[in-house]
Amino acid sequence: MNLRNAIAGEEYIIQQVRTEDEELDSFLFSLGCYSGEAITVIAYLKGGCVVSIKDGRYNIDNQLAEAIII
């Protein structure tokens, strides 16, 4: 299941990040978004969602949320 299907407030473990863009992969890695890391959806917004990774909160769009497999 991808991040768009997650229940807000529950913690999940990232299984895989499916992107074809190496630059995007390295950006996500720098945020702490990689396989084995915990991620929590804080809230859903019109164009995406707010997630908590490690000690940070980030706003990601729906396309990116679909690429993160939990």
PyMOL Python script that loads the backbone (N, CA, C, O; Angstrom):
from pymol import cmd

cmd.read_pdbstr("""\
ATOM      1  N   MET A   1       0.860  -1.169   0.000  1.00  0.00           N
ATOM      2  CA  MET A   1       0.000   0.000   0.000  1.00  0.00           C
ATOM      3  C   MET A   1       0.903   1.228   0.000  1.00  0.00           C
ATOM      4  O   MET A   1       2.018   1.195   0.522  1.00  0.00           O
ATOM      5  N   ASN A   2       0.409   2.303  -0.588  1.00  0.00           N
ATOM      6  CA  ASN A   2       1.229   3.517  -0.621  1.00  0.00           C
ATOM      7  C   ASN A   2       0.779   4.506   0.458  1.00  0.00           C
ATOM      8  O   ASN A   2      -0.205   4.280   1.163  1.00  0.00           O
ATOM      9  N   LEU A   3       1.508   5.576   0.564  1.00  0.00           N
ATOM     10  CA  LEU A   3       1.278   6.545   1.635  1.00  0.00           C
ATOM     11  C   LEU A   3      -0.077   7.239   1.533  1.00  0.00           C
ATOM     12  O   LEU A   3      -0.614   7.681   2.549  1.00  0.00           O
ATOM     13  N   ARG A   4      -0.634   7.342   0.342  1.00  0.00           N
ATOM     14  CA  ARG A   4      -1.951   7.981   0.193  1.00  0.00           C
ATOM     15  C   ARG A   4      -3.048   7.160   0.851  1.00  0.00           C
ATOM     16  O   ARG A   4      -4.103   7.701   1.182  1.00  0.00           O
ATOM     17  N   ASN A   5      -2.825   5.870   1.048  1.00  0.00           N
ATOM     18  CA  ASN A   5      -3.824   4.995   1.662  1.00  0.00           C
ATOM     19  C   ASN A   5      -3.634   4.850   3.170  1.00  0.00           C
ATOM     20  O   ASN A   5      -4.388   4.130   3.825  1.00  0.00           O
ATOM     21  N   ALA A   6      -2.647   5.519   3.714  1.00  0.00           N
ATOM     22  CA  ALA A   6      -2.350   5.401   5.143  1.00  0.00           C
ATOM     23  C   ALA A   6      -3.402   6.108   5.988  1.00  0.00           C
ATOM     24  O   ALA A   6      -4.050   7.055   5.544  1.00  0.00           O
ATOM     25  N   ILE A   7      -3.551   5.633   7.190  1.00  0.00           N
ATOM     26  CA  ILE A   7      -4.462   6.252   8.150  1.00  0.00           C
ATOM     27  C   ILE A   7      -3.689   7.341   8.888  1.00  0.00           C
ATOM     28  O   ILE A   7      -2.608   7.089   9.420  1.00  0.00           O
ATOM     29  N   ALA A   8      -4.239   8.540   8.918  1.00  0.00           N
ATOM     30  CA  ALA A   8      -3.572   9.668   9.581  1.00  0.00           C
ATOM     31  C   ALA A   8      -3.375   9.366  11.064  1.00  0.00           C
ATOM     32  O   ALA A   8      -4.289   8.894  11.740  1.00  0.00           O
ATOM     33  N   GLY A   9      -2.179   9.644  11.555  1.00  0.00           N
ATOM     34  CA  GLY A   9      -1.870   9.449  12.964  1.00  0.00           C
ATOM     35  C   GLY A   9      -1.220   8.119  13.284  1.00  0.00           C
ATOM     36  O   GLY A   9      -0.722   7.937  14.395  1.00  0.00           O
ATOM     37  N   GLU A  10      -1.208   7.178  12.342  1.00  0.00           N
ATOM     38  CA  GLU A  10      -0.579   5.875  12.581  1.00  0.00           C
ATOM     39  C   GLU A  10       0.820   5.852  12.002  1.00  0.00           C
ATOM     40  O   GLU A  10       1.075   6.418  10.939  1.00  0.00           O
ATOM     41  N   GLU A  11       1.730   5.188  12.714  1.00  0.00           N
ATOM     42  CA  GLU A  11       3.104   5.085  12.245  1.00  0.00           C
ATOM     43  C   GLU A  11       3.263   3.861  11.351  1.00  0.00           C
ATOM     44  O   GLU A  11       2.757   2.782  11.659  1.00  0.00           O
ATOM     45  N   TYR A  12       3.965   4.043  10.251  1.00  0.00           N
ATOM     46  CA  TYR A  12       4.227   2.971   9.298  1.00  0.00           C
ATOM     47  C   TYR A  12       5.722   2.895   9.037  1.00  0.00           C
ATOM     48  O   TYR A  12       6.456   3.850   9.290  1.00  0.00           O
ATOM     49  N   ILE A  13       6.166   1.758   8.531  1.00  0.00           N
ATOM     50  CA  ILE A  13       7.556   1.573   8.131  1.00  0.00           C
ATOM     51  C   ILE A  13       7.621   1.622   6.605  1.00  0.00           C
ATOM     52  O   ILE A  13       6.854   0.939   5.926  1.00  0.00           O
ATOM     53  N   ILE A  14       8.527   2.421   6.076  1.00  0.00           N
ATOM     54  CA  ILE A  14       8.684   2.532   4.624  1.00  0.00           C
ATOM     55  C   ILE A  14       9.302   1.239   4.100  1.00  0.00           C
ATOM     56  O   ILE A  14      10.368   0.825   4.553  1.00  0.00           O
ATOM     57  N   GLN A  15       8.631   0.611   3.152  1.00  0.00           N
ATOM     58  CA  GLN A  15       9.127  -0.610   2.540  1.00  0.00           C
ATOM     59  C   GLN A  15       9.985  -0.312   1.320  1.00  0.00           C
ATOM     60  O   GLN A  15      10.992  -0.976   1.073  1.00  0.00           O
ATOM     61  N   GLN A  16       9.567   0.706   0.554  1.00  0.00           N
ATOM     62  CA  GLN A  16      10.241   1.007  -0.702  1.00  0.00           C
ATOM     63  C   GLN A  16       9.850   2.409  -1.156  1.00  0.00           C
ATOM     64  O   GLN A  16       8.755   2.886  -0.857  1.00  0.00           O
ATOM     65  N   VAL A  17      10.751   3.062  -1.880  1.00  0.00           N
ATOM     66  CA  VAL A  17      10.449   4.337  -2.516  1.00  0.00           C
ATOM     67  C   VAL A  17      10.614   4.121  -4.017  1.00  0.00           C
ATOM     68  O   VAL A  17      11.720   3.872  -4.499  1.00  0.00           O
ATOM     69  N   ARG A  18       9.507   4.218  -4.753  1.00  0.00           N
ATOM     70  CA  ARG A  18       9.512   3.952  -6.187  1.00  0.00           C
ATOM     71  C   ARG A  18       9.551   5.250  -6.984  1.00  0.00           C
ATOM     72  O   ARG A  18       8.514   5.850  -7.264  1.00  0.00           O
ATOM     73  N   THR A  19      10.742   5.670  -7.341  1.00  0.00           N
ATOM     74  CA  THR A  19      10.891   6.832  -8.215  1.00  0.00           C
ATOM     75  C   THR A  19      11.915   6.491  -9.286  1.00  0.00           C
ATOM     76  O   THR A  19      12.816   5.682  -9.067  1.00  0.00           O
ATOM     77  N   GLU A  20      11.766   7.108 -10.428  1.00  0.00           N
ATOM     78  CA  GLU A  20      12.695   6.903 -11.531  1.00  0.00           C
ATOM     79  C   GLU A  20      13.755   8.000 -11.555  1.00  0.00           C
ATOM     80  O   GLU A  20      14.697   7.939 -12.344  1.00  0.00           O
ATOM     81  N   ASP A  21      13.603   8.990 -10.701  1.00  0.00           N
ATOM     82  CA  ASP A  21      14.473  10.158 -10.683  1.00  0.00           C
ATOM     83  C   ASP A  21      15.518  10.025  -9.574  1.00  0.00           C
ATOM     84  O   ASP A  21      15.165  10.016  -8.394  1.00  0.00           O
ATOM     85  N   GLU A  22      16.786   9.922  -9.934  1.00  0.00           N
ATOM     86  CA  GLU A  22      17.848   9.779  -8.936  1.00  0.00           C
ATOM     87  C   GLU A  22      17.967  11.011  -8.047  1.00  0.00           C
ATOM     88  O   GLU A  22      18.279  10.895  -6.861  1.00  0.00           O
ATOM     89  N   GLU A  23      17.722  12.182  -8.613  1.00  0.00           N
ATOM     90  CA  GLU A  23      17.781  13.414  -7.836  1.00  0.00           C
ATOM     91  C   GLU A  23      16.707  13.424  -6.749  1.00  0.00           C
ATOM     92  O   GLU A  23      16.961  13.839  -5.618  1.00  0.00           O
ATOM     93  N   LEU A  24      15.525  12.969  -7.098  1.00  0.00           N
ATOM     94  CA  LEU A  24      14.433  12.881  -6.127  1.00  0.00           C
ATOM     95  C   LEU A  24      14.753  11.840  -5.059  1.00  0.00           C
ATOM     96  O   LEU A  24      14.482  12.060  -3.878  1.00  0.00           O
ATOM     97  N   ASP A  25      15.325  10.712  -5.464  1.00  0.00           N
ATOM     98  CA  ASP A  25      15.737   9.682  -4.502  1.00  0.00           C
ATOM     99  C   ASP A  25      16.718  10.242  -3.481  1.00  0.00           C
ATOM    100  O   ASP A  25      16.564  10.017  -2.281  1.00  0.00           O
ATOM    101  N   SER A  26      17.718  10.965  -3.950  1.00  0.00           N
ATOM    102  CA  SER A  26      18.714  11.506  -3.031  1.00  0.00           C
ATOM    103  C   SER A  26      18.107  12.585  -2.129  1.00  0.00           C
ATOM    104  O   SER A  26      18.500  12.712  -0.970  1.00  0.00           O
ATOM    105  N   PHE A  27      17.156  13.360  -2.651  1.00  0.00           N
ATOM    106  CA  PHE A  27      16.471  14.364  -1.836  1.00  0.00           C
ATOM    107  C   PHE A  27      15.677  13.691  -0.714  1.00  0.00           C
ATOM    108  O   PHE A  27      15.752  14.107   0.442  1.00  0.00           O
ATOM    109  N   LEU A  28      14.919  12.652  -1.062  1.00  0.00           N
ATOM    110  CA  LEU A  28      14.139  11.927  -0.054  1.00  0.00           C
ATOM    111  C   LEU A  28      15.051  11.284   0.977  1.00  0.00           C
ATOM    112  O   LEU A  28      14.745  11.283   2.169  1.00  0.00           O
ATOM    113  N   PHE A  29      16.168  10.739   0.521  1.00  0.00           N
ATOM    114  CA  PHE A  29      17.123  10.132   1.437  1.00  0.00           C
ATOM    115  C   PHE A  29      17.650  11.165   2.430  1.00  0.00           C
ATOM    116  O   PHE A  29      17.831  10.859   3.609  1.00  0.00           O
ATOM    117  N   SER A  30      17.897  12.383   1.958  1.00  0.00           N
ATOM    118  CA  SER A  30      18.396  13.439   2.846  1.00  0.00           C
ATOM    119  C   SER A  30      17.356  13.842   3.890  1.00  0.00           C
ATOM    120  O   SER A  30      17.708  14.331   4.964  1.00  0.00           O
ATOM    121  N   LEU A  31      16.083  13.638   3.576  1.00  0.00           N
ATOM    122  CA  LEU A  31      15.014  13.926   4.554  1.00  0.00           C
ATOM    123  C   LEU A  31      14.840  12.792   5.556  1.00  0.00           C
ATOM    124  O   LEU A  31      14.195  12.963   6.590  1.00  0.00           O
ATOM    125  N   GLY A  32      15.419  11.632   5.246  1.00  0.00           N
ATOM    126  CA  GLY A  32      15.262  10.463   6.111  1.00  0.00           C
ATOM    127  C   GLY A  32      14.195   9.525   5.600  1.00  0.00           C
ATOM    128  O   GLY A  32      13.754   8.639   6.332  1.00  0.00           O
ATOM    129  N   CYS A  33      13.770   9.696   4.364  1.00  0.00           N
ATOM    130  CA  CYS A  33      12.718   8.881   3.767  1.00  0.00           C
ATOM    131  C   CYS A  33      13.352   7.770   2.937  1.00  0.00           C
ATOM    132  O   CYS A  33      13.632   7.947   1.752  1.00  0.00           O
ATOM    133  N   TYR A  34      13.575   6.615   3.580  1.00  0.00           N
ATOM    134  CA  TYR A  34      14.167   5.467   2.905  1.00  0.00           C
ATOM    135  C   TYR A  34      13.660   4.181   3.559  1.00  0.00           C
ATOM    136  O   TYR A  34      13.050   4.226   4.627  1.00  0.00           O
ATOM    137  N   SER A  35      13.907   3.057   2.934  1.00  0.00           N
ATOM    138  CA  SER A  35      13.409   1.762   3.407  1.00  0.00           C
ATOM    139  C   SER A  35      13.831   1.511   4.849  1.00  0.00           C
ATOM    140  O   SER A  35      14.981   1.731   5.227  1.00  0.00           O
ATOM    141  N   GLY A  36      12.868   1.043   5.645  1.00  0.00           N
ATOM    142  CA  GLY A  36      13.126   0.719   7.041  1.00  0.00           C
ATOM    143  C   GLY A  36      12.877   1.856   8.011  1.00  0.00           C
ATOM    144  O   GLY A  36      12.883   1.639   9.222  1.00  0.00           O
ATOM    145  N   GLU A  37      12.658   3.057   7.514  1.00  0.00           N
ATOM    146  CA  GLU A  37      12.440   4.224   8.374  1.00  0.00           C
ATOM    147  C   GLU A  37      10.950   4.381   8.686  1.00  0.00           C
ATOM    148  O   GLU A  37      10.099   4.070   7.852  1.00  0.00           O
ATOM    149  N   ALA A  38      10.642   4.866   9.888  1.00  0.00           N
ATOM    150  CA  ALA A  38       9.255   5.093  10.289  1.00  0.00           C
ATOM    151  C   ALA A  38       8.748   6.407   9.686  1.00  0.00           C
ATOM    152  O   ALA A  38       9.490   7.382   9.574  1.00  0.00           O
ATOM    153  N   ILE A  39       7.466   6.408   9.301  1.00  0.00           N
ATOM    154  CA  ILE A  39       6.829   7.603   8.744  1.00  0.00           C
ATOM    155  C   ILE A  39       5.387   7.654   9.249  1.00  0.00           C
ATOM    156  O   ILE A  39       4.729   6.621   9.367  1.00  0.00           O
ATOM    157  N   THR A  40       4.908   8.844   9.541  1.00  0.00           N
ATOM    158  CA  THR A  40       3.541   9.037  10.020  1.00  0.00           C
ATOM    159  C   THR A  40       2.881  10.136   9.204  1.00  0.00           C
ATOM    160  O   THR A  40       3.466  11.201   9.005  1.00  0.00           O
ATOM    161  N   VAL A  41       1.664   9.884   8.728  1.00  0.00           N
ATOM    162  CA  VAL A  41       0.887  10.920   8.057  1.00  0.00           C
ATOM    163  C   VAL A  41       0.206  11.739   9.151  1.00  0.00           C
ATOM    164  O   VAL A  41      -0.577  11.209   9.940  1.00  0.00           O
ATOM    165  N   ILE A  42       0.511  13.029   9.189  1.00  0.00           N
ATOM    166  CA  ILE A  42      -0.084  13.918  10.193  1.00  0.00           C
ATOM    167  C   ILE A  42      -1.471  14.367   9.732  1.00  0.00           C
ATOM    168  O   ILE A  42      -2.429  14.335  10.505  1.00  0.00           O
ATOM    169  N   ALA A  43      -1.573  14.783   8.473  1.00  0.00           N
ATOM    170  CA  ALA A  43      -2.839  15.276   7.939  1.00  0.00           C
ATOM    171  C   ALA A  43      -2.829  15.181   6.421  1.00  0.00           C
ATOM    172  O   ALA A  43      -1.776  15.209   5.784  1.00  0.00           O
ATOM    173  N   TYR A  44      -4.020  15.070   5.862  1.00  0.00           N
ATOM    174  CA  TYR A  44      -4.178  15.094   4.405  1.00  0.00           C
ATOM    175  C   TYR A  44      -4.654  16.476   3.986  1.00  0.00           C
ATOM    176  O   TYR A  44      -5.530  17.067   4.619  1.00  0.00           O
ATOM    177  N   LEU A  45      -4.067  16.976   2.915  1.00  0.00           N
ATOM    178  CA  LEU A  45      -4.428  18.268   2.360  1.00  0.00           C
ATOM    179  C   LEU A  45      -4.968  18.055   0.954  1.00  0.00           C
ATOM    180  O   LEU A  45      -4.933  16.940   0.433  1.00  0.00           O
ATOM    181  N   LYS A  46      -5.462  19.111   0.345  1.00  0.00           N
ATOM    182  CA  LYS A  46      -6.040  19.006  -0.999  1.00  0.00           C
ATOM    183  C   LYS A  46      -5.038  18.465  -2.014  1.00  0.00           C
ATOM    184  O   LYS A  46      -5.387  17.600  -2.818  1.00  0.00           O
ATOM    185  N   GLY A  47      -3.805  18.955  -1.992  1.00  0.00           N
ATOM    186  CA  GLY A  47      -2.824  18.553  -2.991  1.00  0.00           C
ATOM    187  C   GLY A  47      -1.813  17.543  -2.508  1.00  0.00           C
ATOM    188  O   GLY A  47      -0.902  17.194  -3.258  1.00  0.00           O
ATOM    189  N   GLY A  48      -1.935  17.056  -1.279  1.00  0.00           N
ATOM    190  CA  GLY A  48      -0.957  16.110  -0.762  1.00  0.00           C
ATOM    191  C   GLY A  48      -1.202  15.804   0.703  1.00  0.00           C
ATOM    192  O   GLY A  48      -2.343  15.701   1.152  1.00  0.00           O
ATOM    193  N   CYS A  49      -0.103  15.659   1.446  1.00  0.00           N
ATOM    194  CA  CYS A  49      -0.239  15.358   2.866  1.00  0.00           C
ATOM    195  C   CYS A  49       0.973  15.881   3.630  1.00  0.00           C
ATOM    196  O   CYS A  49       2.026  16.153   3.053  1.00  0.00           O
ATOM    197  N   VAL A  50       0.796  16.012   4.934  1.00  0.00           N
ATOM    198  CA  VAL A  50       1.868  16.398   5.835  1.00  0.00           C
ATOM    199  C   VAL A  50       2.327  15.129   6.531  1.00  0.00           C
ATOM    200  O   VAL A  50       1.523  14.405   7.119  1.00  0.00           O
ATOM    201  N   VAL A  51       3.635  14.863   6.460  1.00  0.00           N
ATOM    202  CA  VAL A  51       4.182  13.653   7.068  1.00  0.00           C
ATOM    203  C   VAL A  51       5.238  13.998   8.092  1.00  0.00           C
ATOM    204  O   VAL A  51       5.854  15.062   8.034  1.00  0.00           O
ATOM    205  N   SER A  52       5.443  13.095   9.026  1.00  0.00           N
ATOM    206  CA  SER A  52       6.493  13.233  10.022  1.00  0.00           C
ATOM    207  C   SER A  52       7.504  12.119   9.784  1.00  0.00           C
ATOM    208  O   SER A  52       7.172  10.934   9.823  1.00  0.00           O
ATOM    209  N   ILE A  53       8.758  12.532   9.534  1.00  0.00           N
ATOM    210  CA  ILE A  53       9.854  11.591   9.365  1.00  0.00           C
ATOM    211  C   ILE A  53      10.942  12.017  10.336  1.00  0.00           C
ATOM    212  O   ILE A  53      11.403  13.158  10.307  1.00  0.00           O
ATOM    213  N   LYS A  54      11.346  11.098  11.191  1.00  0.00           N
ATOM    214  CA  LYS A  54      12.301  11.417  12.253  1.00  0.00           C
ATOM    215  C   LYS A  54      11.763  12.589  13.057  1.00  0.00           C
ATOM    216  O   LYS A  54      10.666  12.487  13.607  1.00  0.00           O
ATOM    217  N   ASP A  55      12.492  13.702  13.150  1.00  0.00           N
ATOM    218  CA  ASP A  55      12.035  14.851  13.941  1.00  0.00           C
ATOM    219  C   ASP A  55      11.476  15.975  13.094  1.00  0.00           C
ATOM    220  O   ASP A  55      11.237  17.068  13.606  1.00  0.00           O
ATOM    221  N   GLY A  56      11.261  15.732  11.797  1.00  0.00           N
ATOM    222  CA  GLY A  56      10.795  16.791  10.909  1.00  0.00           C
ATOM    223  C   GLY A  56       9.404  16.530  10.363  1.00  0.00           C
ATOM    224  O   GLY A  56       8.941  15.391  10.293  1.00  0.00           O
ATOM    225  N   ARG A  57       8.753  17.618   9.980  1.00  0.00           N
ATOM    226  CA  ARG A  57       7.447  17.536   9.312  1.00  0.00           C
ATOM    227  C   ARG A  57       7.589  18.112   7.919  1.00  0.00           C
ATOM    228  O   ARG A  57       8.185  19.172   7.727  1.00  0.00           O
ATOM    229  N   TYR A  58       7.030  17.394   6.937  1.00  0.00           N
ATOM    230  CA  TYR A  58       7.177  17.802   5.543  1.00  0.00           C
ATOM    231  C   TYR A  58       5.838  17.715   4.831  1.00  0.00           C
ATOM    232  O   TYR A  58       5.019  16.844   5.123  1.00  0.00           O
ATOM    233  N   ASN A  59       5.630  18.620   3.904  1.00  0.00           N
ATOM    234  CA  ASN A  59       4.444  18.606   3.063  1.00  0.00           C
ATOM    235  C   ASN A  59       4.845  17.981   1.727  1.00  0.00           C
ATOM    236  O   ASN A  59       5.712  18.509   1.031  1.00  0.00           O
ATOM    237  N   ILE A  60       4.222  16.865   1.368  1.00  0.00           N
ATOM    238  CA  ILE A  60       4.546  16.211   0.103  1.00  0.00           C
ATOM    239  C   ILE A  60       3.300  16.142  -0.769  1.00  0.00           C
ATOM    240  O   ILE A  60       2.182  16.071  -0.261  1.00  0.00           O
ATOM    241  N   ASP A  61       3.496  16.164  -2.075  1.00  0.00           N
ATOM    242  CA  ASP A  61       2.355  16.134  -2.980  1.00  0.00           C
ATOM    243  C   ASP A  61       1.858  14.697  -3.178  1.00  0.00           C
ATOM    244  O   ASP A  61       2.516  13.739  -2.771  1.00  0.00           O
ATOM    245  N   ASN A  62       0.694  14.567  -3.806  1.00  0.00           N
ATOM    246  CA  ASN A  62       0.070  13.253  -3.980  1.00  0.00           C
ATOM    247  C   ASN A  62       0.911  12.306  -4.826  1.00  0.00           C
ATOM    248  O   ASN A  62       0.947  11.106  -4.553  1.00  0.00           O
ATOM    249  N   GLN A  63       1.584  12.823  -5.844  1.00  0.00           N
ATOM    250  CA  GLN A  63       2.401  11.978  -6.703  1.00  0.00           C
ATOM    251  C   GLN A  63       3.546  11.343  -5.915  1.00  0.00           C
ATOM    252  O   GLN A  63       3.847  10.162  -6.089  1.00  0.00           O
ATOM    253  N   LEU A  64       4.169  12.119  -5.064  1.00  0.00           N
ATOM    254  CA  LEU A  64       5.248  11.595  -4.228  1.00  0.00           C
ATOM    255  C   LEU A  64       4.711  10.629  -3.182  1.00  0.00           C
ATOM    256  O   LEU A  64       5.349   9.620  -2.881  1.00  0.00           O
ATOM    257  N   ALA A  65       3.548  10.929  -2.629  1.00  0.00           N
ATOM    258  CA  ALA A  65       2.930  10.049  -1.632  1.00  0.00           C
ATOM    259  C   ALA A  65       2.630   8.675  -2.239  1.00  0.00           C
ATOM    260  O   ALA A  65       2.733   7.658  -1.554  1.00  0.00           O
ATOM    261  N   GLU A  66       2.260   8.646  -3.516  1.00  0.00           N
ATOM    262  CA  GLU A  66       2.007   7.368  -4.181  1.00  0.00           C
ATOM    263  C   GLU A  66       3.278   6.579  -4.426  1.00  0.00           C
ATOM    264  O   GLU A  66       3.224   5.357  -4.562  1.00  0.00           O
ATOM    265  N   ALA A  67       4.421   7.247  -4.487  1.00  0.00           N
ATOM    266  CA  ALA A  67       5.703   6.581  -4.730  1.00  0.00           C
ATOM    267  C   ALA A  67       6.281   5.959  -3.463  1.00  0.00           C
ATOM    268  O   ALA A  67       7.176   5.117  -3.543  1.00  0.00           O
ATOM    269  N   ILE A  68       5.786   6.359  -2.306  1.00  0.00           N
ATOM    270  CA  ILE A  68       6.297   5.829  -1.038  1.00  0.00           C
ATOM    271  C   ILE A  68       5.420   4.648  -0.630  1.00  0.00           C
ATOM    272  O   ILE A  68       4.242   4.808  -0.310  1.00  0.00           O
ATOM    273  N   ILE A  69       6.022   3.457  -0.648  1.00  0.00           N
ATOM    274  CA  ILE A  69       5.306   2.219  -0.334  1.00  0.00           C
ATOM    275  C   ILE A  69       5.541   1.879   1.136  1.00  0.00           C
ATOM    276  O   ILE A  69       6.678   1.836   1.607  1.00  0.00           O
ATOM    277  N   ILE A  70       4.435   1.637   1.851  1.00  0.00           N
ATOM    278  CA  ILE A  70       4.525   1.318   3.288  1.00  0.00           C
ATOM    279  C   ILE A  70       3.997  -0.077   3.547  1.00  0.00           C
ATOM    280  O   ILE A  70       3.987  -0.531   4.692  1.00  0.00           O
TER     281      ILE A  70
END
""", "prot")
cmd.dss("prot")
cmd.show_as("cartoon", "prot")
cmd.util.cbc("prot")
cmd.orient("prot")
